């Protein structure tokens, strides 16, 4: 836990917040542009650092994304994407491409 706190202090909370916000905003924009069913509120003031998408076979989607080297999880039968400060636009692009490849599993 101490190492995590030191990392946050060295990067800065403001930097972390901006980076996570940029990544979540980019993911939301792509989801909306592609017509994916976004569960997360669009307004950044109404959600944290998570993006949630509807999926009718979420466990299979999580498994296939993991095979592509993308780690996400499922909550309440939805795909849960939890970006952090180390994620960037390249990660967004990679995730969006993988989701597009498995589009049939999204609602």
TORKESE-111100 format. One record per atom (N, C-alpha, C, O, CB): x, y, z negated. Coordinates in steps of 0.1 Angstrom, whole numbers, plus 5000, padded with zeros to 4 digits. Each point is the difference from the previous one (the first is absolute). Glycine has a CB too. Layout:
% residues N
XYZ...
***
This chain:
% residues 107
500849885000499250125000500950125000499650105006498649784982502950125005500950124999500550035014500150125004500549824972499849965031500550025014499050075009500350085008501249714989497250165001499050075008499850144997499850095009499149694992501150254986499950144996501150095005499950115004498949814975502450025020501250075005499950035015500450115005501049794977498150005026499850025014499050115003500250095008500349674995498450244989499050115002500650134997499850105007498349744987502750174995500650134997501050045010500150125003499649834973501049965030501150045010499350045013500650095006501049754983497350115014499350045013499250124998500050095008500049674999499350244982499150114996498649975003499649955011502250214994497349864986498649975001499450075012499149945007500750034968500550165027499450075011500449945014499149995009501050224977501149755015500549935012499249875002499649975011502750144987497649824992499349875001498550025004499549935008502049974974497950205011498650035003499850045015499149965006500650114970501250025029499950045014500249895009499349985010501550244983500249695005500349895009498849905000499649965011502950074985497049934993498949914999498850065007499249945007501749964972498850235019498950075006500150005015499149985007500750164973501449885025500350005015499749875006499449985010502350204987498749714996499849875005498549964999499549945010502949994983497050104996498649964999499150085010499149955006501250004970500150185026499250085010500249945014499050005007501350214978500949755018500349945013499249875002499449985011502950134990497749814989499249875001498550035001499449935008502449964978497750205006498650035001499650065014499049955006501050104970500950035030499750065013500049895010499150005009502050214984499949705007500049895010498849914998499449955010503150054990497149974988498849914997498850075006499249935007501849984972498850215019498850075005500150015015498949985007500950164972501349895027500250015014499649875007499450005011502450184986498649714997499749875005498749944997499649895004502850084995496850104992498749954997500049894989499049934999500350135024501849934970500049904989499250054989499950124997502449805010497149994985499150034989500950034988500449924993497849935016501950284989500850064989499250004987499050075000502450065016498949804974499350004987500450124992499250074993500649685007501550295000500650114993499350135004499750025011502549864986497650214993499550135004501050075009501249994999497650034979500750065032500850075009500750124993501150035003497449905016500850144972500550114993501149964990499749924991498050195011503549945000501149964992499850034985500749944991500850095028497750074978499750044986499249894993499850004988500350245018499349675002499149904994500649865000499349904997498850245011503249844995500649874999501550024996500550105001497849815016502249984979501449994997500949965012499750035011499749924965501649975021500949965011499649875006500949935006500950194982497049845012499549875006499250035012499250105001500949794977500050025032499150005012499449874999500649894999500850275015497349844988499249875000499249995013499350095003500649914971500249895033499349975012499149884998500449904993501550205021497049894992499149895000500649895009500450025011497550124984502049745000500449885008499049884997499749984988502850105012497149855010499149894997500849874997499449904996498950205018503049904988500949894996501350054994501049985006498049885013500850214970501150084995501249914996501250045002497250134990501449715002501149914996500849965012501249994999497449934981500750055031500849965012500750125005501249995005497149845001501150294994500750125005501350034991501050035006496850065003502049904978501250024991501149905004501250045000497350044981501149805021501049895004500750035013501249995001497449844986500650215023500650035013500950125000501150015006496949895005501650214981500850114999501349974993501150055003496950104996502049764991501249964992500949935010501250014999497549974980500849945030500849945010500750105009501049975006497549834994500950315002500650115007500950094992500550105004497549905011502249964972500950074991499350124994500750094995501249845018496850084987499250114994499349954988499249915000500550205022500649954966499449954988498950094996500250124997502049794995496650045008498850074995499349904991500549894997499350255025499049904973499349914991498550015003499650085008502249944974497449895011498650015002499350034986500549964990499649885029498950254982499250034988498650015004499650075010502350054979497249815004498650005003499749975015499150075006500650104975501049745025499849965014500350115009499550005012498749854981502750245003500550115009501549995001500749954990497350205004502649905016501450015002500550134992499650115003500349775020501050094968500650114992501450035004500949925000497650024981501750195024501450045004500450104990499450104997500149865028501750024969500550084989501450065004501049944995497749924988501350245025501350065003500750074989499450034990499850005033502149984978500850074989501050095007500150015012499649804972501250255008500950105005501049955011500450075008499450044970500549765021500949945010499349975013500749965010500649944971497450115021499449985012500050135008499950114995498649714995501550175024500150115008499149985013499349905001503050154990497850045019499249995012500349875007499149945006500850314995501349714999500349875007499349884994499549915007502750184999497649924981499249894993498550015004499449905002502350104979497850125020498750035004499849945014499049925002500850294984501149825023499849955014500149855000499249945008501950275000499849734984500149865000498749934995499649905005502950124992497050044992498749944994498950025010499249905002501650154975499050065029498950035009500149905012499049955004501050294989501249745012500249905011499649864996499449935008502550225001498549814979499749874995498549994998499449895003502850094986497150125005498650004998499349995014499049935001501250204977500349945032499450005013500149865006499149955007501450294996500649694994500249875005499049904994499649905006502850154997497249984984499149914993498650074998499349984991502749924997497750185022498750084999498849924998499150054993502050115022498949724989498849924999499749964985498949964997501549955025500550124969499849974986499550124992499750004989502149835013498250295005499550124994498550015003499549965011502850164991497049944989498550035002499850135007498950045003500649824976
***
